[in-house]
Every structure is written in structure tokens, then in C-alpha cells.
Amino acid sequence: MIYRLRVLLDAANDCLRDIEIEGDSTLEDFHNVITQSFQLQGDEMASFYSSDEEWNQGQEYCLFDMSEGLNPVQKMAETKIQDVLSKKDTRLIYVYDFLSMWTFLVELAEIVGPTDGIAYPQVIFSMGELPDSPPDKEFEADPRFHDDDEGDDDEEDYYDEENFDNYDDLY
């Protein structure tokens, strides 16, 4: 089966690619198509994340296993597109270059049968150019960890100016 996917740069200006790729292709194959179609260097770390309807980040599918065996990770090369996307689970987040944080929203448009004589993957629509630098991200703190100004007086317990001579006194 052929997966038609829209890959949209998470930015104010529209920059997107519509890509057709075989469902039994790996996420690493898809990563390569994305980097080529957006003219990214392709030599940076990247990950896909499963996502829900509100674009909340879920399971990570990484390009390389950097966990050193501590926590097993799911690698792109071992994960097929058809195993993470379906008519029910239609969204992924793709992050390229963790220092720059190029972030793309990926959404499944439809699943169709292959067309004879067409080589996949292919970019079927392209709109906009990638900006010179990644868009700024605004991160909001998880409300579970939000400090409601209730503990501001506790700061005095940690910092006593009169008894603080140098950094070593903290230990």
C-alpha cells in the first residue's frame, strides 16, 4: 500500500511537502526523503514521535540508539511506516537536528494502492522554501509543575545572604 503523507514545517509560513511512500518502507527511508525534499544536509540526529490529535509527543523512533543499552529504543531502520501510521493513528512529529530543532508535523492523508509504472517514494507536491534558520519555538511548562507563587517565601530557606561566603559553603 502507498501512504500519502503531508510533511509541514512547524512555522508561521507555509512550507510543506506531500510525499507518497510504500507502507513497508522504514521510517529511516522516510527520514531520507524528508531531508532530501526540504534540502536539509541529512547528517544530523533526528527522531520521529507518534502523536495524537493535539500534537502531543508520544513514542520516539530514533535514527541512532544513543541509550548505551540502558533503555531500549525503537530505531527508525527497524520500524515500518505501516506499523506506526494507520487510519486511526494518523500523526507523527519529526524533529531534525536537536540543536536547531527543525520540527515538522506529519499527517497521513490517505492510504491507496500502488500505481503501475511509478517509483516510490516520490514528492507529489511542494510548497514554500525552508527558511535559513529554524523557527523559534515557544515552550510552555507542563501545568503539573507550575509554581503558583505559593512557595516564594521558601526561597529564604535556601539562601541566607549573611551566612553565605562562597559557593563551597553550599556543600
Buried (B, 14 or more C-beta within 10 A) or exposed (E): EBBBBBBBBBBEEEBBBBBBBBBEBBBBBBBBBBBEBBEBEEEBEBBBBBBEEEBEEEEBBBBEBEEEEEEEBBBBBEBBBBBBBEEEBBBBBBBBBEEEEBBBBBBBEEBEEEEEEEEBBEBEEEEBEBEEEBBEEEEEEEEEEEEEEEEEEEEEEEEEEEEEEEEEEEE
